[in-house]
Each structure stands twice: as structure tokens, then as C-alpha cells.
Amino acid sequence: MHLLLADDHNLVRESLKAFIERADGGNTVTAVGTLDEAIAVANQEYVDIALLDLHMPGMAGLDGIGRFRRSHPDVPVLLISGLARAHEVRGALAAGARGFVPKTSSMQTLVCAVRKILAGELVPPASDDLSPAEDCRRERPIDFTRREHDVLGQLLLGKANKVIARHLDLQEVTVKLHLRSIFRKLGVQSRTQALLAAVTLGFAQTGTTHMEENRR
């Protein structure tokens, strides 16, 4: 199976690519960062399914789905996004997407959605995954400690626990304890889910400066 994955955040893109390729032996994932690049790949290579990020460059909201579908009507589209707002889900499916998966879903959920779409099914998000019209999480920032901010910042850079410990002058077991607390506060169970949740909440886009402001 050849999957096309388009997401403008490099670490998210590579994490998703690695998991999908591991999940089903023999899968190939071509990963790009913009809609234009996704269309170019589909112009040159056979693609079984396209996973498109709703908010990457070139998408112009839901218009990007129609643009991709007009170029490649035979390639099913699975939309991925940080949030699953009901009106965006409805719009995406109306525009021709075959499914919609929030980035905060488990990787197994994403792979399962791909399989269902390739089997001809329509895959909207579960009702529990739908977000309110306004992103209330931005109004109620997560209360990370200073050290948790430091560890999360290193996690967003793709650093392993040993490297984080060395960089922050901590014991590796201490890093693991901080990660456990970060996972709990983000409501996730793995490093990959924590990464996706942090990107969704804006930590990766605003980087260290945003984290420094939150510490004050």
C-alpha cells in the first residue's frame, strides 16, 4: 500500500510516517509538507490514499480537499486535523473526503481509518472526538511546571530520554516521571500522542518563546 501523507509540521509528519510504515509491513509512505507537493507526488506516482492536514499551506481551509479531488478523483482522501469541529467534519465529507481523524486520536485509530476507507467505508470521527466550535483548551492553558515545559520542549525537538536527561542535567528516571505527568495533563498515553497534542495546542508553532511566556 502506498500512502501519501501531507502535513507541514516536520516532526508530526515523520512520526506518523514511521508509525504507519511499522503498523502494516510493506506499507510505503511518501511524506510532504504542502498541498502543492501532495498533488505533485500524486501526479507522478500511484497513490492508494492521501492523508491531508487541514491547516497546512495550500489547503485554504476546506477548499484544498476539492482541489486535490479535482486533480485526482480516484484517490480517497482522509483529512487529519488538530481538532474535529462538527462544521469542519461536515464540510470535509461534503467536499469529498472519505474520513476525518483528529491528530489527538491514537495511531491505531488512524491506521484503522485508512483500512476502512480503502475497504470502501466512510469514516467520520466518533462523537466523543468532536470539539466545540471554540477551542476552549486555548482559554484554559495547561498548568505545566517549569521542568515539564523544559522536557516538553525537548520532546518537541524529537530528543530521546537519555538526550533530554543529559541536556537538562537530570536523571533519566526523572525525565520519565516528568513525561508521565505531561502525558496525564495532556490526556495521552504515548510520546507520539503527546507530540500531536502539543502541536494541536500551539506549543510547536510558537516554540521556546511561547513556553517561556507560560512559565512567568
C-alpha angles and dihedrals in degrees: 000000000000115000126189113212121189119185127140096217107086099205093047090047094051093044092052092045093051094048096047092049090050095044096064115024111234097029117137120204123194107199124199136164107227140040091244090056090048092053091047092053092048088050091058105032138041108254125191096197138355123222107200128188110227095220105040123116114288097024096099089196114291092343089084091066091059091046092054093044092051090053095044112016093168095058112087115226126220111191119213124193142162091245133026105217112184095234091050092049091051091046093048093052091045089052091056106269113145095210147002124215125180114229089234090066118103118271088242089059090053094050091046090052090052091052093048093049092050087051089057100261129134112234117198117173119270114264090248089060095055114109127216118258090261122049098241092181090072089056091053107045117205112257101234119172119239092259092047088055089051093049093044090051090055091045089055088055089057095248121161120235093257092052092046090051092050094046094049095037092241135132113260090238088056090053089052091052091051090049091051089054091046091051091050093050092047092046094237137121107211144040092252093051090047090052093051093045092050091050090049091053092051102252095122095046095052096036127187095343091060091049093049090053091051091054094059 
